[in-house]
Amino acid sequence: MPHHDLTLTPAGPAFAPRYRDRPARRPTAGTDPYLRLFATPGARAFTVGNLIARLPMGMFSVSAVIMIAGSYGSYALAGAVTATGLAATALVAPWTARLVDRYGQARIAVPAAALACLGSLALLLCVRAGAPAWTLFVAYAATATTPNTGGMSRARWAHLHQGDPAALHTANAFEQAADELCFMLGPVLAALLCAGLFPEAGTLVGAILLFTGVLIFAAQRSTEPPVAPRAAVSGPGSVSPLRAPGMVPLLGVFLATGAVFGAMEVVALAHVDGPVAGPVLALQAAGSCAAGLVYGRTRRSAGLGTCLAAMTVLMTLPLLGASTGSLPGLAAGLLVAGMATAPTMVTGMALTQRLTPPGRLNEGMTLAVTALLGGVAAGSAVGGWTAEHAPTTAHAFLVPPAAAALALALAVGMGMTKARRSS
């Protein structure tokens, strides 16, 4: 596909939103880009709510596995239930995001979160009562309405900083670092709650945090993007994000990138296979979190192809560490490999914002997240099969760099290799 010369506005030159209440340029606070970012009125308040709501995203799956496996004695059942929830989310999330674009974040996110929390509570009660296995699938599927709080937060930044690519670059980097932090701390918190209190504690606390965070986030109406005209979202003249030039190939890149993450998680757990597996794997998220914060301070963003090329190279480091049989070597390899994750995701999400038509930003970014989740599921399956059938589990570490190379090939085909200035 030929290269599209796109600027770094949230929706691209052909789709630039024209909100009548576009906010004025915010005052700066010093020279640090993060200080300038959070000097925006209302930014700190919606960020706090969003972080509270986002933390459970790293808790729910781990809590469900511990809770179900402990009560029913079957990790296969626990895995099947969580996989069903993931599949349901992939189907429902884009529709939820479309409703958010059409009716506003506050009007949709709160009832959607309430329904998802009811699903979590239903799952908890079913497990507690020893209900038939099929009830677990039904209950966990109801959690698919969980709103994409990360996407809504990015949409707020895009609205607040239209025409300021440097601020958007910093905001996207911060959001990616926040994602990594939540997925690094969430499983640890879930495991501590389930082991220290009772098996259902992780799910219960996660549901409370999700609903509380969404309520706080939705209450910050001053920073909420205005609702797009109905015709822009569902009218005859509306343009689906899937029909935007370059969007489908970009989703293919996200799918392959998700496979990198899914495969690495399963392969690392299979290779280490012990109580230190979680902390060792968390080093990858730690590396990504640190790299995301540093990347947000730069004044020049790399092209998507450049980021994926770096990821392909760095993803070979865990393979080298595992091949030596050294656990510290593997840990170091995961830490460094993770440093390529955040820049790749920041650049990919920025590109998603540029390609998405006006009034469909939440839907466009949710499609990207859905593609990532699909890739995670596929990568987990391939990584698990390879770890079980390869001569050694170390050989299974070939899967993540192979998936990264596939993502790179797709990005090169899109022509996304040039670096872009953020200011």
Secondary structure, DSSP 8 states (H G I E B T S, - for coil): -------SSTT-GGG----TT--------SS-HHHHHHTSTTHHHHHHHHHHHHGGGGTHHHHHHHHHHHHHS-HHHHHHHHHHHHHHHHHHHHHHHHHHHHH-HHHHHHHHHHHHHHHHHHHHHHHHHT--HHHHHHHHHGGGG---HHHHHHHHHHHHTTT-HHHHHHHHHHHHHHHHHHHHHHHHHHHHHHHHT-TTHHHHHHHHHHHHHHHHHHH-GGGS-----HHHHTSTT---GGGSTTHHHHHHHHHHHHHHHHHHHHHHHHHH-STTHHHHHHHHHHHHHHHHHHHTT-SEE--HHHHHHHHHHHTTHHHHHHHTT-HHHHHHHHHHHHTTHHHHHHHHHHHHHHHS-TT-HHHHHHHHHHHHHHHHHHHHHHHHHHHHHSSSGGGGGGHHHHHHHHHHHHHHHHTTT--EE--
